[in-house]
């Protein structure tokens, strides 16, 4: 999944840490996330997808509310990679989800090579519980196996996904969102929420030719790849131009929202090799080790 050329470049880079995360553990950052093990950290609301074994049944008997107990781990995730697994990510040749997997793998390689940790969180209409925390290069095969098992389904709701992610991962850490942005919702509230909860986001927009230059013409029935809804249209040059104008405006709005929230938006061509994307797009977003 991650070519040797990309690994060689990433060996000289690392995920840029937030200043307030700096500490004295082997990764150079204070332990941030929560995991099962070691000292009790806090109790929080149960969220769909949480391990049922972590439910605090004694508290439930008292309050009739489901909560889970979380624990400090000596070194837990420092960085998070949210991977869009909505159905639109299946489009393109090769499909955009392949590029997303490659980018997430690259970020994982950069993090684990320097004692930092990373956690992968798939999202569509909501955020899943995600992967375990990976800390060592020896973990990379497991990280890639997790990515390889991801399927694409459902619609995108970034705002809901951001809320679920922030509630499930209360400790701060640099966050990357790998997505095609093919949801016309307002991304600003979700990005602001991530920033306010200590997860300023770098959005990696994965796009293909079909996204920005469709060659549709004439009478067509368009099927939404996420909702399955059908729209009958007459595709003309002016309609295609209007679509490109609206898509460009949408991406610009998200870019501005990223900057306001302390992050950035970077664009990745899903059709170019992973090592090219790492060198041209991802490397400038990281820091030298």
ZALOMAR-913431 format. One record per residue: x, y, z of N, C-alpha, C in turn; residue number from 1. Coordinates in Angstrom, 1 decimal. Layout:
REC      n.X      n.Y      n.Z     ca.X     ca.Y     ca.Z      c.X      c.Y      c.Z   resi
REC        X        Y        Z        X        Y        Z        X        Y        Z    NUM
...
//
This chain:
REC      n.X      n.Y      n.Z     ca.X     ca.Y     ca.Z      c.X      c.Y      c.Z   resi
REC      0.8     -1.2      0.0      0.0      0.0      0.0      0.9      1.3      0.0      1
REC      2.0      1.2      0.7      2.9      2.4      0.8      4.2      2.0      0.2      2
REC      4.5      2.6     -1.0      5.7      2.3     -1.7      7.0      2.6     -1.0      3
REC      8.1      2.0     -1.3      9.4      2.2     -0.7      9.8      3.7     -0.8      4
REC      9.6      4.3     -2.0     10.0      5.7     -2.2      9.3      6.6     -1.2      5
REC      8.0      6.4     -0.9      7.3      7.2      0.0      7.8      6.9      1.5      6
REC      8.1      5.7      1.8      8.6      5.4      3.1     10.0      6.1      3.4      7
REC     10.8      6.1      2.3     12.1      6.7      2.5     12.0      8.2      2.8      8
REC     11.1      8.8      2.1     10.8     10.3      2.3     10.3     10.5      3.7      9
REC      9.3      9.7      4.1      8.6      9.9      5.4      9.5      9.6      6.6     10
REC     10.6      8.8      6.3     11.5      8.5      7.4     12.2      9.8      7.9     11
REC     12.2     10.8      7.1     12.8     12.1      7.5     11.8     13.1      8.0     12
REC     10.5     12.7      8.1      9.5     13.6      8.5      8.7     13.0      9.7     13
REC      7.9     13.9     10.3      7.1     13.5     11.4      5.8     14.4     11.5     14
REC      4.8     13.9     12.1      3.6     14.7     12.2      3.9     15.9     13.1     15
REC      3.4     17.1     12.7      3.7     18.3     13.5      2.8     18.3     14.7     16
REC      3.5     18.3     15.9      2.7     18.2     17.1      2.2     19.6     17.5     17
REC      1.1     19.6     18.3      0.6     20.9     18.9      1.5     21.2     20.1     18
REC      1.9     22.5     20.2      2.8     22.9     21.3      2.3     22.4     22.7     19
REC      1.0     22.5     23.0      0.6     22.1     24.3      0.6     20.6     24.6     20
REC      1.0     19.8     23.5      1.1     18.4     23.7      2.5     18.0     24.0     21
REC      3.5     18.9     24.0      4.8     18.5     24.2      5.0     18.0     25.6     22
REC      5.8     16.9     25.8      6.0     16.4     27.1      7.3     15.6     27.1     23
REC      7.3     14.6     28.0      8.6     13.9     28.3      8.5     12.4     27.9     24
REC      7.4     11.9     27.3      7.4     10.5     27.0      8.2     10.2     25.8     25
REC      8.4      9.0     25.4      9.3      8.6     24.3      9.0      9.3     23.0     26
REC      7.7      9.6     22.8      7.3     10.2     21.5      7.5     11.7     21.5     27
REC      7.9     12.3     22.6      8.0     13.7     22.6      6.8     14.5     22.8     28
REC      5.7     13.8     23.1      4.4     14.5     23.4      3.8     13.8     24.6     29
REC      3.1     14.6     25.4      2.5     14.0     26.6      1.3     13.1     26.2     30
REC      1.1     12.1     27.0      0.0     11.1     26.6     -1.3     11.9     26.5     31
REC     -2.0     11.7     25.4     -3.2     12.5     25.1     -4.5     11.7     25.1     32
REC     -4.6     10.6     24.4     -5.9      9.9     24.3     -6.1      9.0     25.4     33
REC     -7.3      8.3     25.4     -7.6      7.3     26.4     -7.6      5.9     25.8     34
REC     -7.2      5.0     26.7     -7.3      3.6     26.2     -7.6      2.7     27.4     35
REC     -7.8      1.4     27.2     -8.1      0.6     28.3     -6.8      0.1     28.9     36
REC     -6.5      0.3     30.1     -5.2     -0.1     30.7     -4.7      1.0     31.6     37
REC     -3.9      0.6     32.6     -3.2      1.5     33.5     -4.2      2.3     34.4     38
REC     -4.0      3.5     34.7     -4.8      4.3     35.7     -6.1      4.8     35.1     39
REC     -7.1      4.8     36.0     -8.4      5.3     35.6     -8.3      6.8     35.2     40
REC     -8.9      7.2     34.1     -8.8      8.6     33.7    -10.1      9.3     33.9     41
REC    -11.2      8.8     33.3    -12.5      9.5     33.4    -13.6      8.6     33.0     42
REC    -14.8      9.1     33.3    -16.0      8.4     32.9    -16.7      9.4     31.9     43
REC    -17.2      8.8     30.8    -17.9      9.6     29.8    -19.1      8.9     29.3     44
REC    -20.0      9.6     28.5    -21.2      9.0     28.0    -20.9      7.9     27.0     45
REC    -21.6      6.8     27.1    -21.5      5.7     26.1    -21.9      6.2     24.7     46
REC    -21.1      5.8     23.7    -21.5      6.2     22.3    -21.6      4.9     21.5     47
REC    -22.5      4.8     20.6    -22.6      3.6     19.7    -21.3      3.2     19.1     48
REC    -20.9      2.0     19.3    -19.7      1.5     18.8    -18.6      1.3     19.9     49
REC    -18.9      1.9     21.1    -17.9      1.6     22.2    -17.9      0.2     22.6     50
REC    -16.8     -0.3     23.1    -16.7     -1.7     23.6    -17.6     -1.8     24.8     51
REC    -18.6     -2.8     24.7    -19.5     -3.0     25.8    -18.8     -3.4     27.1     52
REC    -17.6     -3.9     27.0    -16.9     -4.3     28.2    -16.5     -3.1     29.1     53
REC    -16.5     -1.9     28.4    -16.0     -0.7     29.2    -17.2      0.0     29.9     54
REC    -18.4     -0.5     29.7    -19.6      0.1     30.3    -19.5      0.0     31.9     55
REC    -19.8      1.1     32.5    -19.7      1.1     34.0    -21.1      0.7     34.5     56
REC    -21.3     -0.6     34.8    -22.7     -1.0     35.1    -23.1     -0.6     36.5     57
REC    -22.1     -0.4     37.4    -22.4      0.2     38.8    -23.0      1.6     38.6     58
REC    -22.4      2.4     37.8    -22.9      3.7     37.6    -24.3      3.7     36.9     59
REC    -24.5      2.7     36.0    -25.8      2.6     35.4    -26.9      2.2     36.4     60
REC    -26.5      1.4     37.4    -27.5      1.0     38.4    -28.0      2.2     39.2     61
REC    -27.0      3.2     39.4    -27.4      4.4     40.1    -28.1      5.4     39.3     62
REC    -27.7      5.6     38.1    -28.2      6.7     37.3    -29.1      6.4     36.1     63
REC    -29.1      5.1     35.8    -29.8      4.6     34.6    -29.3      5.2     33.3     64
REC    -28.1      5.7     33.3    -27.5      6.3     32.1    -26.2      5.4     31.8     65
REC    -26.0      5.1     30.5    -24.9      4.3     30.1    -23.7      5.2     30.0     66
REC    -22.6      4.8     30.7    -21.3      5.5     30.7    -20.2      4.5     30.5     67
REC    -19.1      4.9     30.1    -17.9      4.0     30.0    -16.8      4.6     30.8     68
REC    -16.0      3.7     31.3    -14.8      4.1     32.1    -13.6      4.1     31.1     69
REC    -12.8      5.2     31.1    -11.6      5.2     30.3    -10.4      5.3     31.1     70
REC     -9.3      4.9     30.6     -8.0      4.8     31.3     -6.9      5.5     30.6     71
REC     -5.9      6.0     31.4     -4.7      6.5     30.8     -3.8      5.4     30.3     72
REC     -3.3      5.6     29.2     -2.2      4.7     28.7     -0.9      5.4     28.6     73
REC      0.2      4.8     28.8      1.5      5.5     28.9      1.7      6.3     27.6     74
REC      1.4      5.7     26.5      1.5      6.4     25.2      0.3      6.0     24.3     75
REC     -0.6      7.0     24.1     -1.7      6.7     23.3     -1.6      7.6     22.1     76
REC     -2.7      7.6     21.3     -2.7      8.3     20.0     -2.3      9.8     20.1     77
REC     -1.3     10.2     19.3     -1.0     11.7     19.3     -1.7     12.3     18.1     78
REC     -1.9     11.5     17.0     -2.5     12.1     15.8     -3.7     11.2     15.4     79
REC     -4.6     11.8     14.8     -5.8     11.1     14.3     -6.0     11.3     12.8     80
REC     -6.4     10.2     12.1     -6.7     10.3     10.7     -8.1      9.9     10.5     81
REC     -9.0     10.8     10.1    -10.4     10.5      9.8    -10.5     10.2      8.4     82
REC    -11.0      9.0      8.0    -11.0      8.6      6.6    -12.5      8.5      6.2     83
REC    -12.8      9.3      5.2    -14.2      9.3      4.6    -14.4      7.9      3.9     84
REC    -15.4      7.2      4.4    -15.8      5.9      3.8    -17.2      6.0      3.2     85
REC    -17.7      7.2      2.9    -19.0      7.3      2.2    -18.9      6.7      0.8     86
REC    -20.1      6.4      0.2    -20.1      5.7     -1.0    -19.5      6.5     -2.2     87
REC    -19.5      7.8     -2.1    -18.8      8.6     -3.2    -17.4      8.3     -3.3     88
REC    -16.7      7.8     -2.2    -15.3      7.5     -2.3    -15.0      6.3     -3.2     89
REC    -16.0      5.6     -3.6    -15.8      4.4     -4.5    -15.6      4.9     -6.0     90
REC    -15.9      6.2     -6.3    -15.8      6.7     -7.6    -14.4      6.9     -8.1     91
REC    -14.2      7.0     -9.4    -12.8      7.2     -9.9    -12.1      6.0    -10.3     92
REC    -11.1      6.2    -11.1    -10.2      5.1    -11.6     -8.8      5.4    -11.4     93
REC     -8.1      4.9    -10.4     -8.6      4.0     -9.3     -9.5      4.7     -8.4     94
REC    -10.3      4.0     -7.6    -11.3      4.7     -6.7    -10.6      5.6     -5.7     95
REC    -11.3      6.6     -5.3    -10.7      7.6     -4.3    -10.4      6.9     -3.0     96
REC    -11.1      5.9     -2.6    -10.8      5.3     -1.3     -9.4      4.7     -1.3     97
REC     -8.9      4.2     -2.5     -7.5      3.7     -2.6     -6.5      4.8     -2.2     98
REC     -6.7      6.0     -2.8     -5.8      7.1     -2.5     -5.9      7.5     -1.0     99
REC     -7.1      7.4     -0.4     -7.3      7.8      1.0     -6.6      6.8      1.8    100
REC     -6.6      5.5      1.5     -5.9      4.5      2.2     -4.4      4.8      2.2    101
REC     -3.9      5.1      1.0     -2.5      5.4      0.9     -2.0      6.6      1.7    102
REC     -2.8      7.6      1.7     -2.5      8.8      2.5     -2.5      8.5      4.0    103
REC     -3.5      7.7      4.4     -3.6      7.4      5.9     -2.4      6.5      6.3    104
REC     -2.1      5.6      5.4     -0.9      4.7      5.6      0.4      5.6      5.8    105
REC      0.5      6.6      4.9      1.7      7.4      4.9      1.7      8.2      6.2    106
REC      0.6      8.7      6.7      0.6      9.5      7.9      0.9      8.6      9.1    107
REC      0.4      7.3      9.0      0.7      6.4     10.1      2.2      6.1     10.1    108
REC      2.8      5.9      8.9      4.3      5.6      8.9      5.1      6.8      9.5    109
REC      4.7      8.0      9.1      5.4      9.2      9.6      5.3      9.3     11.1    110
REC      4.1      9.0     11.7      3.9      9.1     13.1      4.6      8.0     13.9    111
REC      4.5      6.8     13.5      5.0      5.7     14.3      6.5      5.6     14.2    112
REC      7.1      6.2     13.2      8.6      6.1     13.0      9.4      6.9     14.0    113
REC      8.7      7.8     14.8      9.4      8.6     15.7      8.8      8.6     17.1    114
REC      8.2      7.4     17.4      7.7      7.2     18.7      6.3      7.8     19.0    115
REC      5.8      8.5     18.0      4.4      9.0     18.2      3.4      8.0     17.9    116
REC      2.1      8.3     18.1      1.1      7.3     17.9      0.1      7.9     16.9    117
REC     -0.7      7.0     16.4     -1.8      7.4     15.4     -3.0      6.5     15.6    118
REC     -4.1      7.0     15.4     -5.4      6.3     15.4     -6.2      6.6     14.2    119
REC     -6.8      5.6     13.5     -7.6      5.8     12.3     -9.0      5.7     12.7    120
REC     -9.8      6.7     12.1    -11.2      6.8     12.5    -12.0      6.9     11.2    121
REC    -12.7      5.8     10.7    -13.5      5.9      9.5    -14.8      6.8      9.9    122
REC    -15.3      7.5      8.8    -16.5      8.2      9.1    -17.3      8.3      7.8    123
REC    -18.6      8.5      7.9    -19.5      8.7      6.8    -20.7      9.6      7.5    124
REC    -21.8      9.0      7.8    -22.9      9.7      8.5    -22.5     10.0      9.9    125
REC    -21.6      9.2     10.5    -21.1      9.4     11.8    -19.7      8.9     11.9    126
REC    -19.0      9.1     13.0    -17.7      8.6     13.2    -17.7      7.2     13.9    127
REC    -16.9      6.3     13.4    -16.9      4.9     14.0    -15.9      5.0     15.2    128
REC    -15.9      3.9     15.9    -14.9      3.9     17.1    -13.5      4.0     16.6    129
REC    -13.2      3.4     15.5    -11.9      3.5     15.0    -10.9      2.4     15.3    130
REC     -9.7      2.5     14.9     -8.7      1.5     15.1     -8.1      1.6     16.5    131
REC     -7.3      0.6     16.9     -6.4      0.8     18.1     -5.4      1.9     17.8    132
REC     -4.7      2.2     18.8     -3.6      3.2     18.6     -2.3      2.4     18.2    133
REC     -1.7      2.9     17.1     -0.5      2.3     16.6      0.7      3.2     17.0    134
REC      1.8      2.6     17.5      2.9      3.4     18.0      4.3      3.0     17.4    135
REC      4.4      1.8     16.9      5.7      1.4     16.4      5.6      1.0     14.9    136
REC      6.7      1.0     14.2      6.8      0.6     12.8      6.3     -0.9     12.7    137
REC      6.5     -1.7     13.8      6.0     -3.1     13.7      4.5     -3.1     13.7    138
REC      3.8     -2.0     14.0      2.4     -2.0     14.0      1.9     -1.7     12.6    139
REC      2.7     -1.3     11.7      2.3     -0.8     10.4      1.5     -1.9      9.5    140
REC      1.9     -3.1      9.5      1.1     -4.1      8.8     -0.3     -4.2      9.4    141
REC     -0.5     -4.1     10.7     -1.9     -4.1     11.3     -2.6     -2.8     10.9    142
REC     -1.9     -1.7     10.8     -2.5     -0.4     10.4     -3.0     -0.6      8.9    143
REC     -2.2     -1.1      8.1     -2.6     -1.3      6.7     -3.7     -2.3      6.5    144
REC     -3.7     -3.3      7.4     -4.8     -4.3      7.3     -6.1     -3.7      7.7    145
REC     -6.1     -2.8      8.7     -7.3     -2.1      9.1     -7.8     -1.2      7.9    146
REC     -6.9     -0.5      7.2     -7.3      0.3      6.1     -7.8     -0.6      5.0    147
REC     -7.2     -1.7      4.7     -7.6     -2.5      3.6     -9.0     -3.1      3.8    148
REC     -9.4     -3.3      5.1    -10.7     -3.9      5.4    -11.8     -2.8      5.3    149
REC    -11.5     -1.5      5.1    -12.6     -0.5      5.1    -13.4     -0.7      3.9    150
REC    -14.7     -0.7      4.0    -15.6     -0.6      2.9    -16.2      0.7      2.8    151
REC    -16.9      1.0      1.6    -17.5      2.3      1.4    -19.0      2.1      1.4    152
REC    -19.7      2.9      2.2    -21.2      2.9      2.2    -21.7      4.1      2.9    153
REC    -23.0      4.4      2.5    -23.7      5.5      3.2    -23.3      6.9      2.7    154
REC    -23.9      7.9      3.4    -23.8      9.3      3.0    -22.8     10.0      4.0    155
REC    -22.4     11.2      3.6    -21.5     11.9      4.5    -22.3     12.9      5.3    156
REC    -22.0     13.0      6.6    -22.4     14.0      7.5    -21.3     14.4      8.4    157
REC    -20.5     15.4      7.9    -19.2     15.7      8.6    -19.5     16.3      9.9    158
REC    -20.6     17.2     10.0    -20.9     17.8     11.3    -21.2     16.7     12.4    159
REC    -22.0     15.7     12.0    -22.3     14.7     13.0    -21.1     13.9     13.3    160
REC    -20.3     13.6     12.3    -19.0     12.8     12.5    -18.1     13.5     13.4    161
REC    -17.9     14.8     13.2    -17.0     15.6     14.1    -17.5     15.6     15.5    162
REC    -18.8     15.7     15.7    -19.3     15.7     17.1    -19.0     14.4     17.8    163
REC    -19.3     13.3     17.1    -19.0     12.0     17.6    -17.6     11.8     17.9    164
REC    -16.7     12.2     17.0    -15.3     12.0     17.2    -14.8     12.8     18.4    165
REC    -15.2     14.1     18.5    -14.8     14.9     19.6    -15.2     14.4     20.9    166
REC    -16.4     13.8     21.0    -16.9     13.2     22.3    -16.1     12.0     22.6    167
REC    -15.8     11.2     21.6    -15.1      9.9     21.9    -13.6     10.1     22.1    168
REC    -13.0     11.2     21.6    -11.6     11.4     21.7    -11.4     12.8     22.3    169
REC    -11.6     12.9     23.6    -11.6     14.3     24.2    -10.2     14.9     24.4    170
REC     -9.1     14.1     24.3     -7.8     14.7     24.4     -7.3     15.2     23.1    171
REC     -6.6     16.3     23.1     -6.2     16.9     21.8     -5.1     16.2     21.0    172
REC     -5.1     16.5     19.8     -4.0     15.9     18.9     -4.2     16.4     17.5    173
REC     -3.1     16.5     16.7     -3.2     17.0     15.3     -4.1     16.0     14.6    174
REC     -5.0     16.5     13.7     -6.0     15.6     13.1     -6.0     15.9     11.6    175
REC     -6.1     14.8     10.8     -6.2     14.8      9.4     -7.5     14.3      8.9    176
REC     -8.2     14.9      8.0     -9.4     14.5      7.5     -9.2     14.2      6.0    177
REC     -9.3     12.9      5.6     -9.1     12.5      4.2    -10.5     12.3      3.6    178
REC    -10.9     13.1      2.7    -12.3     13.1      2.2    -12.3     13.7      0.8    179
REC    -13.4     13.4      0.0    -13.6     14.0     -1.3    -14.4     15.3     -1.2    180
REC    -14.9     15.6      0.0    -15.7     16.9      0.2    -17.0     16.9     -0.6    181
REC    -17.5     15.7     -1.1    -18.7     15.7     -1.8    -19.9     15.6     -0.9    182
REC    -20.0     16.6     -0.1    -21.2     16.8      0.7    -21.3     18.3      0.8    183
REC    -22.4     18.9      0.3    -22.6     20.3      0.3    -23.0     21.0      1.6    184
REC    -23.0     20.2      2.7    -23.3     20.8      4.0    -22.2     21.9      4.3    185
REC    -22.5     22.7      5.3    -21.6     23.7      5.8    -20.5     23.0      6.6    186
REC    -19.3     22.9      6.2    -18.3     22.2      7.0    -17.7     23.1      8.1    187
REC    -18.0     24.4      8.1    -17.4     25.3      9.1    -17.7     24.9     10.6    188
REC    -19.0     24.5     10.9    -19.2     24.2     12.3    -18.4     22.9     12.8    189
REC    -18.3     21.9     11.9    -17.6     20.7     12.3    -16.1     21.0     12.5    190
REC    -15.5     21.8     11.6    -14.1     22.2     11.7    -13.9     23.1     12.9    191
REC    -14.8     24.0     13.2    -14.6     24.8     14.4    -14.7     23.9     15.7    192
REC    -15.6     23.0     15.7    -15.8     22.1     16.8    -14.5     21.3     17.0    193
REC    -13.9     20.8     16.0    -12.7     20.0     16.1    -11.6     20.9     16.7    194
REC    -11.5     22.1     16.2    -10.4     23.1     16.7    -10.7     23.4     18.2    195
REC    -11.9     23.6     18.5    -12.2     24.0     19.9    -11.9     22.8     20.9    196
REC    -12.0     21.6     20.4    -11.7     20.4     21.2    -10.3     20.0     21.1    197
REC     -9.4     20.8     20.5     -8.0     20.5     20.5     -7.6     19.6     19.3    198
REC     -8.4     19.6     18.2     -8.1     18.8     17.0     -8.1     19.7     15.8    199
REC     -7.2     20.7     15.7     -7.2     21.5     14.5     -6.9     20.6     13.3    200
REC     -7.7     20.7     12.2     -7.7     19.7     11.2     -7.0     20.2      9.9    201
REC     -6.2     19.3      9.3     -5.7     19.4      8.0     -6.6     18.5      7.1    202
REC     -7.3     19.2      6.2     -8.2     18.4      5.3     -7.5     18.0      4.0    203
REC     -7.4     16.8      3.7     -6.8     16.3      2.5     -8.0     15.9      1.5    204
REC     -8.2     16.8      0.6     -9.3     16.5     -0.4     -8.8     15.6     -1.5    205
REC     -9.4     14.5     -1.6     -9.0     13.5     -2.6    -10.1     13.7     -3.8    206
REC     -9.6     14.0     -5.0    -10.5     14.2     -6.1    -10.1     13.4     -7.3    207
REC    -11.1     13.2     -8.2    -10.8     12.5     -9.4    -11.4     13.3    -10.6    208
REC    -11.1     13.0    -11.8    -11.6     13.7    -13.0    -13.1     13.8    -13.0    209
REC    -13.7     12.7    -12.6    -15.2     12.6    -12.6    -15.8     13.7    -11.7    210
REC    -15.1     14.0    -10.6    -15.6     15.0     -9.7    -15.6     16.4    -10.3    211
REC    -14.5     16.8    -10.9    -14.4     18.2    -11.3    -14.6     18.5    -12.8    212
REC    -14.6     17.4    -13.6    -14.8     17.6    -15.0    -15.7     16.5    -15.6    213
REC    -16.9     16.4    -15.2    -17.8     15.3    -15.8    -18.0     15.6    -17.3    214
REC    -18.1     14.5    -18.0    -18.3     14.7    -19.5    -19.7     14.3    -19.9    215
REC    -20.7     14.4    -19.0    -22.1     14.1    -19.3    -22.6     15.0    -20.3    216
REC    -23.5     14.5    -21.2    -24.1     15.3    -22.2    -25.5     14.7    -22.6    217
REC    -26.5     15.6    -22.8    -27.8     15.2    -23.3    -28.7     14.8    -22.1    218
REC    -29.8     14.1    -22.5    -30.8     13.7    -21.5    -30.2     12.5    -20.6    219
REC    -30.2     12.7    -19.3    -29.6     11.8    -18.4    -30.4     11.6    -17.1    220
REC    -30.3     10.4    -16.6    -30.8     10.2    -15.2    -29.6     10.0    -14.3    221
REC    -29.3     11.0    -13.5    -28.1     10.9    -12.6    -28.6     10.3    -11.3    222
REC    -27.8      9.3    -10.8    -28.1      8.6     -9.6    -27.0      9.1     -8.5    223
REC    -27.5      9.6     -7.4    -26.6     10.0     -6.3    -25.9      8.8     -5.8    224
REC    -24.5      8.8     -5.8    -23.8      7.6     -5.4    -23.9      7.3     -3.9    225
REC    -24.4      8.3     -3.1    -24.5      8.1     -1.7    -25.9      7.8     -1.3    226
REC    -26.9      8.6     -1.8    -28.3      8.4     -1.4    -29.1      7.5     -2.3    227
REC    -28.6      7.3     -3.5    -29.4      6.5     -4.4    -30.5      7.3     -5.1    228
REC    -30.7      8.5     -4.8    -31.7      9.3     -5.4    -31.4      9.6     -6.9    229
REC    -32.5      9.7     -7.7    -32.3      9.9     -9.2    -32.8     11.3     -9.6    230
REC    -32.0     11.9    -10.4    -32.3     13.3    -10.9    -32.2     13.2    -12.4    231
REC    -33.3     13.6    -13.1    -33.3     13.7    -14.5    -32.9     15.0    -15.0    232
REC    -31.9     15.1    -15.8    -31.4     16.4    -16.3    -31.2     16.4    -17.8    233
REC    -31.0     17.6    -18.3    -30.5     17.7    -19.7    -29.1     18.4    -19.5    234
REC    -28.1     17.6    -19.7    -26.7     18.0    -19.5    -26.2     18.9    -20.7    235
REC    -25.9     20.1    -20.4    -25.4     21.0    -21.5    -24.1     21.6    -21.0    236
REC    -23.4     22.3    -21.9    -22.2     22.9    -21.6    -22.4     23.9    -20.4    237
REC    -23.4     24.7    -20.5    -23.7     25.7    -19.4    -24.0     25.1    -18.1    238
REC    -24.7     23.9    -18.1    -24.9     23.2    -16.8    -23.6     22.7    -16.2    239
REC    -22.8     22.1    -17.1    -21.5     21.6    -16.6    -20.7     22.7    -16.0    240
REC    -20.7     23.9    -16.7    -19.9     25.0    -16.2    -20.5     25.5    -14.8    241
REC    -21.8     25.5    -14.7    -22.4     25.9    -13.4    -22.0     24.9    -12.3    242
REC    -22.0     23.6    -12.6    -21.6     22.6    -11.7    -20.2     22.9    -11.2    243
REC    -19.3     23.1    -12.2    -17.9     23.3    -11.8    -17.7     24.6    -11.0    244
REC    -18.5     25.6    -11.3    -18.4     26.9    -10.5    -18.9     26.7     -9.1    245
REC    -20.0     25.9     -8.9    -20.5     25.6     -7.5    -19.5     24.8     -6.8    246
REC    -19.0     23.7     -7.4    -18.0     22.9     -6.7    -16.8     23.7     -6.3    247
REC    -16.3     24.5     -7.2    -15.1     25.4     -6.8    -15.4     26.3     -5.6    248
REC    -16.7     26.8     -5.6    -17.0     27.7     -4.5    -17.2     26.9     -3.2    249
REC    -17.7     25.7     -3.3    -17.8     24.9     -2.1    -16.4     24.6     -1.5    250
REC    -15.5     24.2     -2.4    -14.1     23.9     -1.9    -13.5     25.1     -1.3    251
REC    -13.7     26.3     -1.9    -13.1     27.5     -1.4    -13.7     27.8      0.0    252
REC    -15.0     27.6      0.2    -15.6     27.8      1.5    -15.0     26.9      2.5    253
REC    -14.8     25.6      2.2    -14.2     24.7      3.1    -12.7     25.1      3.4    254
REC    -12.0     25.5      2.4    -10.6     26.0      2.6    -10.6     27.2      3.6    255
REC    -11.5     28.1      3.4    -11.5     29.3      4.3    -11.9     28.9      5.7    256
REC    -12.8     27.9      5.8    -13.2     27.4      7.1    -12.0     26.7      7.8    257
REC    -11.2     26.0      7.1    -10.1     25.3      7.6     -9.1     26.3      8.2    258
REC     -8.8     27.4      7.4     -7.9     28.4      7.9     -8.4     29.1      9.1    259
REC     -9.7     29.4      9.1    -10.2     30.1     10.3    -10.1     29.2     11.6    260
REC    -10.2     27.9     11.4    -10.1     27.0     12.5     -8.7     26.5     12.8    261
REC     -7.7     27.2     12.2     -6.3     26.9     12.5     -5.7     25.7     11.7    262
REC     -6.4     25.3     10.6     -5.9     24.2      9.8     -5.6     24.6      8.4    263
REC     -5.8     23.6      7.5     -5.5     23.9      6.1     -6.2     22.9      5.3    264
REC     -6.4     23.2      4.0     -6.9     22.3      3.0     -5.9     22.0      1.9    265
REC     -5.6     20.7      1.7     -4.7     20.3      0.6     -5.4     19.4     -0.3    266
REC     -5.1     19.5     -1.6     -5.8     18.7     -2.6     -4.9     17.7     -3.2    267
REC     -5.4     16.5     -3.3     -4.7     15.3     -3.8     -5.4     14.7     -5.0    268
REC     -4.7     14.5     -6.1     -5.2     13.8     -7.3     -5.3     12.3     -7.0    269
REC     -6.5     11.7     -7.0     -6.6     10.3     -6.7     -5.9      9.4     -7.7    270
REC     -5.6      9.9     -8.9     -5.1      9.1    -10.0     -3.6      9.1     -9.9    271
REC     -2.9     10.0     -9.1     -1.5      9.9     -9.1     -0.9      9.0     -8.1    272
REC      0.2      8.4     -8.3      0.8      7.4     -7.4      0.9      8.0     -6.0    273
REC      0.9      7.1     -5.0      0.9      7.5     -3.6      2.2      8.3     -3.3    274
REC      3.4      7.8     -3.8      4.6      8.4     -3.5      4.7      9.8     -4.1    275
REC      4.0     10.1     -5.2      4.0     11.4     -5.8      3.1     12.3     -4.8    276
REC      2.0     11.8     -4.4      1.1     12.6     -3.5      1.9     12.9     -2.2    277
REC      2.6     12.0     -1.7      3.4     12.2     -0.4      4.4     13.3     -0.6    278
REC      5.1     13.2     -1.7      6.2     14.2     -1.9      5.6     15.6     -2.2    279
REC      4.6     15.7     -3.1      4.0     17.0     -3.5      3.1     17.6     -2.5    280
REC      2.3     16.8     -1.8      1.2     17.4     -1.0      1.5     17.1      0.5    281
REC      1.8     15.9      0.9      1.8     15.6      2.3      3.1     16.0      3.0    282
REC      4.2     15.9      2.3      5.5     16.2      3.0      5.5     17.7      3.5    283
REC      5.0     18.7      2.7      5.0     20.0      3.2      4.2     20.3      4.4    284
REC      3.2     19.4      4.6      2.3     19.5      5.8      2.9     18.9      7.1    285
REC      4.0     18.2      6.9      4.7     17.6      8.0      5.9     18.4      8.4    286
REC      6.7     17.9      9.4      7.9     18.7      9.8      9.1     17.7      9.8    287
REC     10.3     18.3      9.6     11.5     17.4      9.6     11.7     16.9     11.0    288
REC     12.1     15.6     11.0     12.4     14.9     12.3     13.6     15.4     12.9    289
//
